[in-house]
Amino acid sequence: MTKFIAGVSLHYASTGGQSAMPLVFFIGGLTLFFGGLIKIKRDRLIENMPTSKIRSIALGLVEVYGKVVKHKETLTAPLSGKECVYCRFSITEWRRGRKRSYPHELIAKEKGVLFNVDDGTGKILIDARGANLENLTRKLDIDILDETSLSNTILDYCKINKIELFHKNGSRKRIEIKETYIPLEQNLYVMGIANKHNTDNSGLIHQEYIIGYQYRQKIFYISDKSETDILKNSVYNNRVMVFGGIILSVIGLIGIVDNFI
């Protein structure tokens, strides 16, 4: 989210009027700065939280790592056609305005079913909906469209949902297609709050543990990377966000002051 806001701010600054640039740089810088601090705090929690063995898991905030296993059913990712237990996707068109291009989201959806994570000692139910998935590998990312980059699955989905990929004159639109999904057998890192979950098993009430989003939950994080890789990749990005945010904010603040002098 912070990267999106900062990116839009910088895009606006590069195409908009000069009078708007200082304010956009200032806001974008603050967004990057505080976003970096939030991620640093999250990384410290990840680093200090021991990974729990699922067979001995307790209620409350936990960290687990294991393989994705089917619970009752699976999904089919609508754009790639892959079998999965969770997917989110979006189709966005960049439209030309009077002074600048702007993103117009044509469709964005999130779908998920309950699935298990198995670490070899036991299984725990996961509901990935509402989780922070920013560090989950994007499986489909198409920026500039041409006929060779469009699968029949994508074309059929767009046709069913009346999404036009080309202008009336036949030229291609500036479209971004993104899809992220969690397949079966994927190694998955999960940090969240474990609660008891009652399931009906052949007429009997069976109690299991489940990790899912709760109202006002501060952290519910899922990644297909190990804890070591998460922290390794995050350190550099966090530094860039914090120091880059400071620099952009200072530049913007100087510009704002200059406009009033």
C-alpha positions in Angstrom: 0.0 0.0 0.0 2.8 2.4 0.9 4.6 1.6 -2.3 1.5 2.2 -4.3 0.8 5.6 -2.7 4.4 6.7 -3.1 4.5 5.5 -6.7 1.3 7.4 -7.6 2.6 10.5 -5.8 5.9 10.4 -7.7 4.0 9.8 -11.0 1.7 12.7 -10.3 4.7 14.9 -9.5 6.5 14.0 -12.7 3.5 14.8 -14.9 1.6 17.4 -13.0 2.2 21.1 -12.5 5.3 22.4 -10.6 3.2 23.9 -7.9 1.9 20.5 -6.9 5.2 18.8 -6.9 6.5 19.9 -3.4 3.3 18.8 -1.7 3.2 15.4 -3.5 6.9 14.8 -2.6 6.2 15.7 1.0 3.2 13.4 1.3 4.9 10.6 -0.6 8.0 10.9 1.6 6.0 10.7 4.8 4.1 7.7 3.5 7.4 5.9 2.7 9.0 6.9 6.0 6.2 5.6 8.2 5.6 2.6 6.0 9.3 1.7 6.5 9.0 2.1 10.3 5.9 -0.2 10.4 7.8 -2.9 8.4 10.8 -2.6 10.7 8.6 -3.2 13.7 7.0 -6.2 11.9 10.4 -7.7 11.1 11.5 -7.4 14.7 8.4 -9.3 15.7 9.1 -12.0 13.1 12.7 -12.3 14.2 11.9 -12.6 17.9 8.9 -14.9 17.5 10.0 -18.6 17.7 8.5 -20.9 15.1 5.9 -23.2 16.8 5.5 -26.9 16.2 1.9 -27.4 15.1 1.3 -30.4 17.3 2.1 -28.3 20.4 0.6 -25.0 19.2 -1.1 -22.7 21.8 -3.8 -20.0 21.5 -2.6 -16.5 20.6 0.0 -15.1 18.3 2.0 -17.8 16.7 4.4 -18.4 13.8 4.3 -21.6 11.7 6.0 -22.9 8.6 4.9 -25.9 6.6 3.5 -27.3 3.4 0.0 -26.3 2.0 -2.4 -29.3 2.1 -6.0 -29.5 0.9 -8.7 -29.3 3.6 -12.0 -29.9 1.8 -11.9 -28.1 -1.5 -9.7 -26.0 -3.8 -10.1 -23.1 -6.2 -9.2 -22.4 -9.8 -7.3 -19.1 -10.3 -9.5 -17.3 -12.9 -6.6 -15.7 -14.9 -4.0 -18.5 -14.9 -6.3 -21.5 -14.5 -4.1 -23.0 -11.8 -5.5 -25.0 -8.9 -5.0 -23.2 -5.6 -6.5 -22.5 -2.1 -6.3 -18.7 -2.3 -6.0 -16.2 -5.1 -6.3 -12.4 -5.6 -6.3 -10.7 -8.9 -6.8 -7.4 -10.5 -7.2 -5.8 -14.0 -6.3 -2.1 -14.1 -6.4 0.2 -17.1 -4.2 3.3 -17.3 -6.3 6.1 -18.9 -5.1 9.3 -20.3 -6.3 12.4 -18.6 -6.0 16.0 -19.6 -2.5 16.3 -18.0 -1.6 12.9 -16.8 -2.3 9.2 -16.9 -4.2 7.6 -14.0 -5.1 4.1 -13.0 -8.7 2.9 -13.3 -9.4 -0.5 -11.6 -11.6 -2.5 -13.8 -11.9 -5.5 -11.5 -10.3 -6.7 -8.3 -11.3 -9.8 -6.3 -10.0 -12.0 -3.6 -11.1 -15.7 -3.2 -10.0 -18.3 -0.7 -11.0 -21.5 1.0 -9.8 -23.1 4.2 -6.6 -25.1 3.8 -4.1 -26.8 6.1 -0.4 -26.1 6.7 1.4 -29.3 7.6 4.9 -29.1 9.3 5.3 -32.8 9.8 4.2 -32.7 13.4 0.6 -31.8 12.7 -1.8 -29.7 10.7 -3.4 -26.3 11.3 -6.3 -24.6 9.4 -5.5 -21.4 7.6 -7.9 -18.8 6.2 -5.7 -16.5 4.1 -8.4 -13.9 3.4 -7.5 -10.5 4.9 -3.8 -11.4 5.4 -0.8 -9.3 4.5 0.4 -11.0 1.3 2.9 -8.4 0.1 5.8 -10.8 0.2 3.9 -13.6 -1.6 5.4 -14.2 -5.1 3.2 -12.8 -7.8 2.5 -15.6 -10.3 1.1 -13.5 -13.1 2.1 -9.9 -13.9 1.5 -8.5 -17.3 2.0 -4.8 -17.9 2.0 -4.0 -21.7 -0.5 -6.2 -23.6 -0.1 -7.7 -27.0 -1.7 -10.8 -28.5 1.2 -13.1 -27.6 1.0 -12.3 -23.9 -2.7 -13.2 -23.5 -3.7 -16.7 -22.8 -7.1 -18.1 -23.8 -8.0 -18.2 -20.1 -7.4 -14.5 -19.7 -9.2 -13.7 -23.0 -12.2 -15.8 -21.9 -12.4 -14.2 -18.5 -12.3 -10.7 -19.9 -15.0 -11.6 -22.5 -17.3 -13.1 -19.8 -16.8 -10.0 -17.6 -17.1 -7.6 -20.5 -13.6 -6.2 -20.1 -12.3 -4.6 -23.3 -8.6 -5.0 -23.8 -8.4 -3.1 -27.0 -9.7 0.2 -28.3 -12.3 0.4 -31.0 -9.6 1.1 -33.6 -7.8 -2.1 -32.7 -4.9 -0.6 -30.7 -4.1 -2.1 -27.4 -5.0 -0.4 -24.1 -2.5 0.1 -21.4 -3.6 -2.7 -19.1 -2.0 -4.2 -16.0 -3.1 -7.8 -15.1 -1.9 -9.2 -11.8 -2.7 -12.4 -10.1 -1.3 -14.0 -6.9 -2.3 -17.4 -5.7 -1.3 -20.1 -3.2 -1.0 -23.6 -4.8 -1.0 -27.0 -3.1 2.3 -28.3 -1.8 3.7 -24.7 -1.5 5.9 -24.1 1.5 4.2 -21.3 3.5 5.2 -19.0 6.4 2.3 -17.8 8.5 2.2 -15.4 11.5 -1.2 -14.8 13.0 -3.5 -15.4 16.0 -4.4 -19.1 16.6 -8.0 -19.7 17.8 -10.1 -22.8 18.3 -12.3 -23.8 15.4 -15.2 -26.3 15.7 -15.8 -28.5 12.6 -18.5 -31.0 12.0 -16.9 -34.3 11.1 -19.5 -37.0 10.2 -21.9 -35.8 12.8 -19.3 -35.3 15.5 -17.9 -31.9 16.7 -14.2 -31.9 16.2 -12.1 -29.0 17.6 -9.2 -27.7 15.6 -6.9 -24.7 15.6 -7.2 -22.1 12.9 -5.3 -19.0 12.0 -7.3 -16.3 10.2 -8.0 -12.6 10.2 -9.7 -11.0 13.2 -11.2 -7.5 13.6 -8.5 -4.9 14.2 -5.8 -7.6 14.2 -2.4 -5.9 14.0 -0.5 -8.6 12.2 -1.6 -11.5 10.0 1.3 -12.2 7.6 1.7 -14.9 5.0 4.7 -15.5 2.7 6.0 -18.3 0.5 9.5 -17.4 1.7 11.2 -18.7 4.8 11.7 -16.5 7.8 15.4 -16.1 6.9 14.6 -15.0 3.4 11.9 -12.7 4.6 14.2 -10.8 6.9 17.1 -10.8 4.4 15.0 -9.3 1.6 13.3 -6.9 3.9 16.3 -5.1 5.5 17.4 -3.3 2.3 13.8 -2.4 1.3 13.1 -1.0 4.8 16.2 1.2 4.7 15.3 2.5 1.3 11.8 3.4 2.5 12.9 5.1 5.7 15.9 7.1 4.2 14.2 7.7 0.9 11.1 9.0 2.7 13.2 11.4 4.7 14.9 12.7 1.6 11.6 13.1 -0.3 9.9 14.8 2.6 12.8 17.3 3.0 12.7 18.1 -0.7 9.0 18.6 -0.6 9.1 20.7 2.6 11.8 23.0 1.0 9.6 23.4 -2.0 6.5 24.2 0.0 8.4 26.8 2.0 9.8 28.3 -1.2 6.3 28.7 -2.6 5.3 30.9 0.3 8.3 33.1 0.3 
